[in-house]
Amino acid sequence: MYRQKYPSRKMPSRSFFTTIHRRLCETGSLDVHKPDSGRQRISRTVCAEERVVHALQRNPSKSIRVVSRETHISKL
């Protein structure tokens, strides 16, 4: 059935389906867990928080974008 529907694709091996079944049973998901993938997370530090608070105390009407630029801390 697969070969008829997708003639130019390589036929998946039996171990491929075994792996998918095991992953689904163990994790409840088909996604492969890659612990160090994706966007790097930066940890909050007391020093960084103090810089932001200090910048906003000096000028409360300052935008987050400007504070982010001045403190070199991502607004995300």
PDB file of N, CA, C and O in Angstrom:
ATOM      1  N   MET A   1       0.828  -1.184   0.000  1.00  0.00           N
ATOM      2  CA  MET A   1       0.000   0.000   0.000  1.00  0.00           C
ATOM      3  C   MET A   1       0.885   1.266   0.000  1.00  0.00           C
ATOM      4  O   MET A   1       0.668   2.172  -0.805  1.00  0.00           O
ATOM      5  N   TYR A   2       1.884   1.323   0.908  1.00  0.00           N
ATOM      6  CA  TYR A   2       2.772   2.484   0.994  1.00  0.00           C
ATOM      7  C   TYR A   2       3.554   2.642  -0.304  1.00  0.00           C
ATOM      8  O   TYR A   2       3.665   3.742  -0.845  1.00  0.00           O
ATOM      9  N   ARG A   3       4.088   1.546  -0.790  1.00  0.00           N
ATOM     10  CA  ARG A   3       4.905   1.580  -2.000  1.00  0.00           C
ATOM     11  C   ARG A   3       4.090   2.048  -3.206  1.00  0.00           C
ATOM     12  O   ARG A   3       4.625   2.728  -4.081  1.00  0.00           O
ATOM     13  N   GLN A   4       2.813   1.698  -3.264  1.00  0.00           N
ATOM     14  CA  GLN A   4       1.961   2.143  -4.365  1.00  0.00           C
ATOM     15  C   GLN A   4       1.666   3.636  -4.259  1.00  0.00           C
ATOM     16  O   GLN A   4       1.635   4.341  -5.268  1.00  0.00           O
ATOM     17  N   LYS A   5       1.451   4.111  -3.042  1.00  0.00           N
ATOM     18  CA  LYS A   5       1.116   5.519  -2.853  1.00  0.00           C
ATOM     19  C   LYS A   5       2.340   6.415  -3.022  1.00  0.00           C
ATOM     20  O   LYS A   5       2.227   7.523  -3.546  1.00  0.00           O
ATOM     21  N   TYR A   6       3.513   5.943  -2.582  1.00  0.00           N
ATOM     22  CA  TYR A   6       4.749   6.730  -2.648  1.00  0.00           C
ATOM     23  C   TYR A   6       5.839   5.922  -3.350  1.00  0.00           C
ATOM     24  O   TYR A   6       6.760   5.439  -2.690  1.00  0.00           O
ATOM     25  N   PRO A   7       5.759   5.767  -4.650  1.00  0.00           N
ATOM     26  CA  PRO A   7       6.706   4.901  -5.361  1.00  0.00           C
ATOM     27  C   PRO A   7       8.158   5.395  -5.337  1.00  0.00           C
ATOM     28  O   PRO A   7       9.076   4.581  -5.433  1.00  0.00           O
ATOM     29  N   SER A   8       8.383   6.687  -5.212  1.00  0.00           N
ATOM     30  CA  SER A   8       9.756   7.196  -5.249  1.00  0.00           C
ATOM     31  C   SER A   8      10.406   7.285  -3.866  1.00  0.00           C
ATOM     32  O   SER A   8      11.579   7.645  -3.759  1.00  0.00           O
ATOM     33  N   ARG A   9       9.662   6.964  -2.817  1.00  0.00           N
ATOM     34  CA  ARG A   9      10.204   7.028  -1.457  1.00  0.00           C
ATOM     35  C   ARG A   9      10.746   5.680  -1.006  1.00  0.00           C
ATOM     36  O   ARG A   9      10.304   4.625  -1.461  1.00  0.00           O
ATOM     37  N   LYS A  10      11.718   5.744  -0.095  1.00  0.00           N
ATOM     38  CA  LYS A  10      12.272   4.532   0.486  1.00  0.00           C
ATOM     39  C   LYS A  10      11.262   3.949   1.473  1.00  0.00           C
ATOM     40  O   LYS A  10      10.642   4.677   2.249  1.00  0.00           O
ATOM     41  N   MET A  11      11.112   2.657   1.431  1.00  0.00           N
ATOM     42  CA  MET A  11      10.175   1.972   2.322  1.00  0.00           C
ATOM     43  C   MET A  11      10.725   1.996   3.752  1.00  0.00           C
ATOM     44  O   MET A  11      11.870   1.599   3.968  1.00  0.00           O
ATOM     45  N   PRO A  12       9.935   2.452   4.737  1.00  0.00           N
ATOM     46  CA  PRO A  12      10.409   2.463   6.127  1.00  0.00           C
ATOM     47  C   PRO A  12      10.667   1.043   6.633  1.00  0.00           C
ATOM     48  O   PRO A  12       9.951   0.104   6.283  1.00  0.00           O
ATOM     49  N   SER A  13      11.686   0.909   7.450  1.00  0.00           N
ATOM     50  CA  SER A  13      12.036  -0.410   7.986  1.00  0.00           C
ATOM     51  C   SER A  13      11.125  -0.776   9.153  1.00  0.00           C
ATOM     52  O   SER A  13      10.417   0.068   9.702  1.00  0.00           O
ATOM     53  N   ARG A  14      11.161  -2.039   9.511  1.00  0.00           N
ATOM     54  CA  ARG A  14      10.366  -2.518  10.644  1.00  0.00           C
ATOM     55  C   ARG A  14      10.828  -1.846  11.943  1.00  0.00           C
ATOM     56  O   ARG A  14      10.013  -1.530  12.809  1.00  0.00           O
ATOM     57  N   SER A  15      12.141  -1.633  12.067  1.00  0.00           N
ATOM     58  CA  SER A  15      12.677  -1.010  13.286  1.00  0.00           C
ATOM     59  C   SER A  15      12.205   0.441  13.422  1.00  0.00           C
ATOM     60  O   SER A  15      12.080   0.951  14.535  1.00  0.00           O
ATOM     61  N   PHE A  16      11.948   1.097  12.306  1.00  0.00           N
ATOM     62  CA  PHE A  16      11.425   2.466  12.337  1.00  0.00           C
ATOM     63  C   PHE A  16      10.083   2.490  13.078  1.00  0.00           C
ATOM     64  O   PHE A  16       9.866   3.333  13.949  1.00  0.00           O
ATOM     65  N   PHE A  17       9.201   1.575  12.733  1.00  0.00           N
ATOM     66  CA  PHE A  17       7.886   1.526  13.376  1.00  0.00           C
ATOM     67  C   PHE A  17       7.982   1.057  14.833  1.00  0.00           C
ATOM     68  O   PHE A  17       7.215   1.501  15.687  1.00  0.00           O
ATOM     69  N   THR A  18       8.922   0.164  15.102  1.00  0.00           N
ATOM     70  CA  THR A  18       9.147  -0.284  16.473  1.00  0.00           C
ATOM     71  C   THR A  18       9.596   0.886  17.341  1.00  0.00           C
ATOM     72  O   THR A  18       9.125   1.045  18.467  1.00  0.00           O
ATOM     73  N   THR A  19      10.503   1.700  16.818  1.00  0.00           N
ATOM     74  CA  THR A  19      11.004   2.868  17.549  1.00  0.00           C
ATOM     75  C   THR A  19       9.895   3.876  17.799  1.00  0.00           C
ATOM     76  O   THR A  19       9.775   4.407  18.903  1.00  0.00           O
ATOM     77  N   ILE A  20       9.094   4.140  16.793  1.00  0.00           N
ATOM     78  CA  ILE A  20       7.985   5.092  16.940  1.00  0.00           C
ATOM     79  C   ILE A  20       6.974   4.583  17.972  1.00  0.00           C
ATOM     80  O   ILE A  20       6.496   5.352  18.806  1.00  0.00           O
ATOM     81  N   HIS A  21       6.656   3.305  17.912  1.00  0.00           N
ATOM     82  CA  HIS A  21       5.706   2.721  18.859  1.00  0.00           C
ATOM     83  C   HIS A  21       6.232   2.833  20.288  1.00  0.00           C
ATOM     84  O   HIS A  21       5.495   3.213  21.197  1.00  0.00           O
ATOM     85  N   ARG A  22       7.518   2.499  20.483  1.00  0.00           N
ATOM     86  CA  ARG A  22       8.126   2.578  21.816  1.00  0.00           C
ATOM     87  C   ARG A  22       8.120   4.018  22.327  1.00  0.00           C
ATOM     88  O   ARG A  22       7.781   4.261  23.485  1.00  0.00           O
ATOM     89  N   ARG A  23       8.494   4.980  21.468  1.00  0.00           N
ATOM     90  CA  ARG A  23       8.513   6.386  21.876  1.00  0.00           C
ATOM     91  C   ARG A  23       7.119   6.861  22.257  1.00  0.00           C
ATOM     92  O   ARG A  23       6.959   7.580  23.244  1.00  0.00           O
ATOM     93  N   LEU A  24       6.121   6.474  21.497  1.00  0.00           N
ATOM     94  CA  LEU A  24       4.742   6.865  21.784  1.00  0.00           C
ATOM     95  C   LEU A  24       4.275   6.278  23.116  1.00  0.00           C
ATOM     96  O   LEU A  24       3.606   6.959  23.893  1.00  0.00           O
ATOM     97  N   CYS A  25       4.622   5.030  23.379  1.00  0.00           N
ATOM     98  CA  CYS A  25       4.234   4.396  24.649  1.00  0.00           C
ATOM     99  C   CYS A  25       4.953   5.022  25.840  1.00  0.00           C
ATOM    100  O   CYS A  25       4.359   5.191  26.905  1.00  0.00           O
ATOM    101  N   GLU A  26       6.237   5.370  25.665  1.00  0.00           N
ATOM    102  CA  GLU A  26       7.029   5.907  26.778  1.00  0.00           C
ATOM    103  C   GLU A  26       6.728   7.368  27.075  1.00  0.00           C
ATOM    104  O   GLU A  26       6.652   7.770  28.236  1.00  0.00           O
ATOM    105  N   THR A  27       6.558   8.166  26.015  1.00  0.00           N
ATOM    106  CA  THR A  27       6.434   9.615  26.219  1.00  0.00           C
ATOM    107  C   THR A  27       5.063  10.170  25.889  1.00  0.00           C
ATOM    108  O   THR A  27       4.723  11.278  26.306  1.00  0.00           O
ATOM    109  N   GLY A  28       4.271   9.411  25.145  1.00  0.00           N
ATOM    110  CA  GLY A  28       2.969   9.918  24.726  1.00  0.00           C
ATOM    111  C   GLY A  28       3.070  10.873  23.556  1.00  0.00           C
ATOM    112  O   GLY A  28       2.096  11.537  23.201  1.00  0.00           O
ATOM    113  N   SER A  29       4.257  10.944  22.950  1.00  0.00           N
ATOM    114  CA  SER A  29       4.484  11.868  21.842  1.00  0.00           C
ATOM    115  C   SER A  29       5.346  11.196  20.781  1.00  0.00           C
ATOM    116  O   SER A  29       6.126  10.293  21.083  1.00  0.00           O
ATOM    117  N   LEU A  30       5.199  11.642  19.543  1.00  0.00           N
ATOM    118  CA  LEU A  30       6.042  11.134  18.465  1.00  0.00           C
ATOM    119  C   LEU A  30       7.296  11.985  18.295  1.00  0.00           C
ATOM    120  O   LEU A  30       8.228  11.587  17.595  1.00  0.00           O
ATOM    121  N   ASP A  31       7.322  13.159  18.936  1.00  0.00           N
ATOM    122  CA  ASP A  31       8.464  14.060  18.817  1.00  0.00           C
ATOM    123  C   ASP A  31       9.692  13.466  19.483  1.00  0.00           C
ATOM    124  O   ASP A  31       9.607  12.825  20.530  1.00  0.00           O
ATOM    125  N   VAL A  32      10.833  13.692  18.853  1.00  0.00           N
ATOM    126  CA  VAL A  32      12.105  13.280  19.423  1.00  0.00           C
ATOM    127  C   VAL A  32      12.535  14.366  20.398  1.00  0.00           C
ATOM    128  O   VAL A  32      12.578  15.543  20.040  1.00  0.00           O
ATOM    129  N   HIS A  33      12.851  13.977  21.624  1.00  0.00           N
ATOM    130  CA  HIS A  33      13.267  14.947  22.640  1.00  0.00           C
ATOM    131  C   HIS A  33      14.751  15.256  22.466  1.00  0.00           C
ATOM    132  O   HIS A  33      15.599  14.375  22.612  1.00  0.00           O
ATOM    133  N   LYS A  34      15.057  16.519  22.151  1.00  0.00           N
ATOM    134  CA  LYS A  34      16.441  16.966  22.025  1.00  0.00           C
ATOM    135  C   LYS A  34      16.658  18.041  23.082  1.00  0.00           C
ATOM    136  O   LYS A  34      16.252  19.187  22.888  1.00  0.00           O
ATOM    137  N   PRO A  35      17.285  17.691  24.182  1.00  0.00           N
ATOM    138  CA  PRO A  35      17.367  18.604  25.322  1.00  0.00           C
ATOM    139  C   PRO A  35      18.054  19.937  25.058  1.00  0.00           C
ATOM    140  O   PRO A  35      17.665  20.937  25.661  1.00  0.00           O
ATOM    141  N   ASP A  36      19.040  19.999  24.200  1.00  0.00           N
ATOM    142  CA  ASP A  36      19.762  21.250  23.975  1.00  0.00           C
ATOM    143  C   ASP A  36      19.417  21.900  22.643  1.00  0.00           C
ATOM    144  O   ASP A  36      20.231  22.634  22.084  1.00  0.00           O
ATOM    145  N   SER A  37      18.233  21.642  22.135  1.00  0.00           N
ATOM    146  CA  SER A  37      17.858  22.233  20.858  1.00  0.00           C
ATOM    147  C   SER A  37      16.972  23.451  21.076  1.00  0.00           C
ATOM    148  O   SER A  37      16.423  23.648  22.160  1.00  0.00           O
ATOM    149  N   GLY A  38      16.842  24.245  20.058  1.00  0.00           N
ATOM    150  CA  GLY A  38      15.977  25.419  20.149  1.00  0.00           C
ATOM    151  C   GLY A  38      16.712  26.658  20.618  1.00  0.00           C
ATOM    152  O   GLY A  38      17.940  26.690  20.700  1.00  0.00           O
ATOM    153  N   ARG A  39      15.943  27.651  20.915  1.00  0.00           N
ATOM    154  CA  ARG A  39      16.494  28.944  21.313  1.00  0.00           C
ATOM    155  C   ARG A  39      17.202  28.826  22.658  1.00  0.00           C
ATOM    156  O   ARG A  39      16.696  28.199  23.589  1.00  0.00           O
ATOM    157  N   GLN A  40      18.379  29.439  22.744  1.00  0.00           N
ATOM    158  CA  GLN A  40      19.120  29.444  23.995  1.00  0.00           C
ATOM    159  C   GLN A  40      18.369  30.244  25.041  1.00  0.00           C
ATOM    160  O   GLN A  40      17.887  31.340  24.757  1.00  0.00           O
ATOM    161  N   ARG A  41      18.270  29.728  26.206  1.00  0.00           N
ATOM    162  CA  ARG A  41      17.623  30.414  27.315  1.00  0.00           C
ATOM    163  C   ARG A  41      18.693  31.133  28.122  1.00  0.00           C
ATOM    164  O   ARG A  41      19.759  30.585  28.402  1.00  0.00           O
ATOM    165  N   ILE A  42      18.390  32.360  28.487  1.00  0.00           N
ATOM    166  CA  ILE A  42      19.315  33.070  29.353  1.00  0.00           C
ATOM    167  C   ILE A  42      18.689  33.156  30.730  1.00  0.00           C
ATOM    168  O   ILE A  42      17.502  33.451  30.872  1.00  0.00           O
ATOM    169  N   SER A  43      19.490  32.899  31.727  1.00  0.00           N
ATOM    170  CA  SER A  43      18.939  32.892  33.073  1.00  0.00           C
ATOM    171  C   SER A  43      18.864  34.308  33.615  1.00  0.00           C
ATOM    172  O   SER A  43      19.691  35.165  33.305  1.00  0.00           O
ATOM    173  N   ARG A  44      17.855  34.521  34.424  1.00  0.00           N
ATOM    174  CA  ARG A  44      17.723  35.802  35.101  1.00  0.00           C
ATOM    175  C   ARG A  44      18.761  35.870  36.198  1.00  0.00           C
ATOM    176  O   ARG A  44      18.984  34.906  36.931  1.00  0.00           O
ATOM    177  N   THR A  45      19.385  37.016  36.295  1.00  0.00           N
ATOM    178  CA  THR A  45      20.310  37.218  37.402  1.00  0.00           C
ATOM    179  C   THR A  45      19.847  38.433  38.179  1.00  0.00           C
ATOM    180  O   THR A  45      19.153  39.301  37.649  1.00  0.00           O
ATOM    181  N   VAL A  46      20.232  38.484  39.422  1.00  0.00           N
ATOM    182  CA  VAL A  46      19.866  39.619  40.262  1.00  0.00           C
ATOM    183  C   VAL A  46      20.448  40.894  39.664  1.00  0.00           C
ATOM    184  O   VAL A  46      19.791  41.935  39.648  1.00  0.00           O
ATOM    185  N   CYS A  47      21.674  40.810  39.175  1.00  0.00           N
ATOM    186  CA  CYS A  47      22.340  41.970  38.587  1.00  0.00           C
ATOM    187  C   CYS A  47      21.554  42.502  37.384  1.00  0.00           C
ATOM    188  O   CYS A  47      21.358  43.710  37.258  1.00  0.00           O
ATOM    189  N   ALA A  48      21.109  41.612  36.513  1.00  0.00           N
ATOM    190  CA  ALA A  48      20.357  42.030  35.328  1.00  0.00           C
ATOM    191  C   ALA A  48      19.032  42.663  35.726  1.00  0.00           C
ATOM    192  O   ALA A  48      18.637  43.689  35.171  1.00  0.00           O
ATOM    193  N   GLU A  49      18.350  42.057  36.683  1.00  0.00           N
ATOM    194  CA  GLU A  49      17.077  42.621  37.141  1.00  0.00           C
ATOM    195  C   GLU A  49      17.275  43.999  37.763  1.00  0.00           C
ATOM    196  O   GLU A  49      16.466  44.904  37.558  1.00  0.00           O
ATOM    197  N   GLU A  50      18.351  44.151  38.519  1.00  0.00           N
ATOM    198  CA  GLU A  50      18.633  45.446  39.144  1.00  0.00           C
ATOM    199  C   GLU A  50      18.913  46.525  38.102  1.00  0.00           C
ATOM    200  O   GLU A  50      18.511  47.676  38.270  1.00  0.00           O
ATOM    201  N   ARG A  51      19.603  46.150  37.025  1.00  0.00           N
ATOM    202  CA  ARG A  51      19.874  47.127  35.954  1.00  0.00           C
ATOM    203  C   ARG A  51      18.581  47.604  35.317  1.00  0.00           C
ATOM    204  O   ARG A  51      18.429  48.792  35.033  1.00  0.00           O
ATOM    205  N   VAL A  52      17.652  46.693  35.093  1.00  0.00           N
ATOM    206  CA  VAL A  52      16.368  47.063  34.488  1.00  0.00           C
ATOM    207  C   VAL A  52      15.564  47.934  35.448  1.00  0.00           C
ATOM    208  O   VAL A  52      15.021  48.962  35.043  1.00  0.00           O
ATOM    209  N   VAL A  53      15.484  47.536  36.700  1.00  0.00           N
ATOM    210  CA  VAL A  53      14.737  48.320  37.697  1.00  0.00           C
ATOM    211  C   VAL A  53      15.334  49.712  37.826  1.00  0.00           C
ATOM    212  O   VAL A  53      14.601  50.700  37.871  1.00  0.00           O
ATOM    213  N   HIS A  54      16.656  49.799  37.885  1.00  0.00           N
ATOM    214  CA  HIS A  54      17.332  51.089  38.019  1.00  0.00           C
ATOM    215  C   HIS A  54      17.034  51.988  36.810  1.00  0.00           C
ATOM    216  O   HIS A  54      16.765  53.179  36.969  1.00  0.00           O
ATOM    217  N   ALA A  55      17.084  51.416  35.616  1.00  0.00           N
ATOM    218  CA  ALA A  55      16.806  52.190  34.399  1.00  0.00           C
ATOM    219  C   ALA A  55      15.377  52.720  34.404  1.00  0.00           C
ATOM    220  O   ALA A  55      15.134  53.848  33.975  1.00  0.00           O
ATOM    221  N   LEU A  56      14.433  51.920  34.884  1.00  0.00           N
ATOM    222  CA  LEU A  56      13.033  52.357  34.913  1.00  0.00           C
ATOM    223  C   LEU A  56      12.760  53.331  36.057  1.00  0.00           C
ATOM    224  O   LEU A  56      11.861  54.166  35.955  1.00  0.00           O
ATOM    225  N   GLN A  57      13.521  53.234  37.136  1.00  0.00           N
ATOM    226  CA  GLN A  57      13.360  54.200  38.226  1.00  0.00           C
ATOM    227  C   GLN A  57      13.839  55.583  37.791  1.00  0.00           C
ATOM    228  O   GLN A  57      13.257  56.602  38.164  1.00  0.00           O
ATOM    229  N   ARG A  58      14.902  55.603  37.003  1.00  0.00           N
ATOM    230  CA  ARG A  58      15.409  56.884  36.509  1.00  0.00           C
ATOM    231  C   ARG A  58      14.423  57.540  35.557  1.00  0.00           C
ATOM    232  O   ARG A  58      14.265  58.760  35.554  1.00  0.00           O
ATOM    233  N   ASN A  59      13.760  56.719  34.750  1.00  0.00           N
ATOM    234  CA  ASN A  59      12.815  57.261  33.778  1.00  0.00           C
ATOM    235  C   ASN A  59      11.684  56.251  33.573  1.00  0.00           C
ATOM    236  O   ASN A  59      11.790  55.385  32.704  1.00  0.00           O
ATOM    237  N   PRO A  60      10.601  56.344  34.355  1.00  0.00           N
ATOM    238  CA  PRO A  60       9.498  55.375  34.286  1.00  0.00           C
ATOM    239  C   PRO A  60       8.761  55.353  32.945  1.00  0.00           C
ATOM    240  O   PRO A  60       8.081  54.376  32.629  1.00  0.00           O
ATOM    241  N   SER A  61       8.888  56.402  32.170  1.00  0.00           N
ATOM    242  CA  SER A  61       8.177  56.434  30.887  1.00  0.00           C
ATOM    243  C   SER A  61       8.992  55.811  29.755  1.00  0.00           C
ATOM    244  O   SER A  61       8.545  55.783  28.609  1.00  0.00           O
ATOM    245  N   LYS A  62      10.173  55.319  30.071  1.00  0.00           N
ATOM    246  CA  LYS A  62      11.048  54.713  29.070  1.00  0.00           C
ATOM    247  C   LYS A  62      10.429  53.400  28.584  1.00  0.00           C
ATOM    248  O   LYS A  62       9.881  52.631  29.373  1.00  0.00           O
ATOM    249  N   SER A  63      10.521  53.163  27.301  1.00  0.00           N
ATOM    250  CA  SER A  63       9.930  51.937  26.749  1.00  0.00           C
ATOM    251  C   SER A  63      10.805  50.722  27.061  1.00  0.00           C
ATOM    252  O   SER A  63      12.006  50.839  27.304  1.00  0.00           O
ATOM    253  N   ILE A  64      10.174  49.575  27.046  1.00  0.00           N
ATOM    254  CA  ILE A  64      10.887  48.317  27.283  1.00  0.00           C
ATOM    255  C   ILE A  64      11.960  48.117  26.220  1.00  0.00           C
ATOM    256  O   ILE A  64      13.050  47.625  26.513  1.00  0.00           O
ATOM    257  N   ARG A  65      11.651  48.494  25.002  1.00  0.00           N
ATOM    258  CA  ARG A  65      12.608  48.353  23.905  1.00  0.00           C
ATOM    259  C   ARG A  65      13.877  49.162  24.175  1.00  0.00           C
ATOM    260  O   ARG A  65      14.986  48.674  23.958  1.00  0.00           O
ATOM    261  N   VAL A  66      13.711  50.402  24.650  1.00  0.00           N
ATOM    262  CA  VAL A  66      14.859  51.266  24.944  1.00  0.00           C
ATOM    263  C   VAL A  66      15.660  50.699  26.117  1.00  0.00           C
ATOM    264  O   VAL A  66      16.889  50.651  26.067  1.00  0.00           O
ATOM    265  N   VAL A  67      14.966  50.273  27.166  1.00  0.00           N
ATOM    266  CA  VAL A  67      15.653  49.684  28.323  1.00  0.00           C
ATOM    267  C   VAL A  67      16.418  48.434  27.893  1.00  0.00           C
ATOM    268  O   VAL A  67      17.547  48.213  28.330  1.00  0.00           O
ATOM    269  N   SER A  68      15.814  47.632  27.052  1.00  0.00           N
ATOM    270  CA  SER A  68      16.456  46.426  26.550  1.00  0.00           C
ATOM    271  C   SER A  68      17.745  46.772  25.813  1.00  0.00           C
ATOM    272  O   SER A  68      18.779  46.136  26.020  1.00  0.00           O
ATOM    273  N   ARG A  69      17.676  47.762  24.972  1.00  0.00           N
ATOM    274  CA  ARG A  69      18.845  48.191  24.208  1.00  0.00           C
ATOM    275  C   ARG A  69      19.940  48.734  25.135  1.00  0.00           C
ATOM    276  O   ARG A  69      21.114  48.405  24.964  1.00  0.00           O
ATOM    277  N   GLU A  70      19.565  49.553  26.103  1.00  0.00           N
ATOM    278  CA  GLU A  70      20.537  50.180  27.002  1.00  0.00           C
ATOM    279  C   GLU A  70      21.204  49.177  27.946  1.00  0.00           C
ATOM    280  O   GLU A  70      22.387  49.312  28.260  1.00  0.00           O
ATOM    281  N   THR A  71      20.465  48.195  28.386  1.00  0.00           N
ATOM    282  CA  THR A  71      20.998  47.227  29.351  1.00  0.00           C
ATOM    283  C   THR A  71      21.587  45.985  28.679  1.00  0.00           C
ATOM    284  O   THR A  71      22.183  45.135  29.341  1.00  0.00           O
ATOM    285  N   HIS A  72      21.416  45.891  27.364  1.00  0.00           N
ATOM    286  CA  HIS A  72      21.888  44.728  26.593  1.00  0.00           C
ATOM    287  C   HIS A  72      21.238  43.439  27.085  1.00  0.00           C
ATOM    288  O   HIS A  72      21.869  42.384  27.142  1.00  0.00           O
ATOM    289  N   ILE A  73      19.966  43.554  27.435  1.00  0.00           N
ATOM    290  CA  ILE A  73      19.183  42.398  27.876  1.00  0.00           C
ATOM    291  C   ILE A  73      17.994  42.269  26.935  1.00  0.00           C
ATOM    292  O   ILE A  73      17.262  43.234  26.715  1.00  0.00           O
ATOM    293  N   SER A  74      17.804  41.081  26.385  1.00  0.00           N
ATOM    294  CA  SER A  74      16.699  40.857  25.463  1.00  0.00           C
ATOM    295  C   SER A  74      15.370  41.100  26.159  1.00  0.00           C
ATOM    296  O   SER A  74      15.180  40.714  27.312  1.00  0.00           O
ATOM    297  N   LYS A  75      14.454  41.743  25.446  1.00  0.00           N
ATOM    298  CA  LYS A  75      13.135  41.998  26.033  1.00  0.00           C
ATOM    299  C   LYS A  75      12.262  40.753  25.992  1.00  0.00           C
ATOM    300  O   LYS A  75      11.183  40.731  26.583  1.00  0.00           O
ATOM    301  N   LEU A  76      12.719  39.725  25.303  1.00  0.00           N
ATOM    302  CA  LEU A  76      11.974  38.476  25.252  1.00  0.00           C
ATOM    303  C   LEU A  76      12.257  37.717  26.495  1.00  0.00           C
ATOM    304  O   LEU A  76      11.735  36.618  26.680  1.00  0.00           O
TER     305      LEU A  76
END
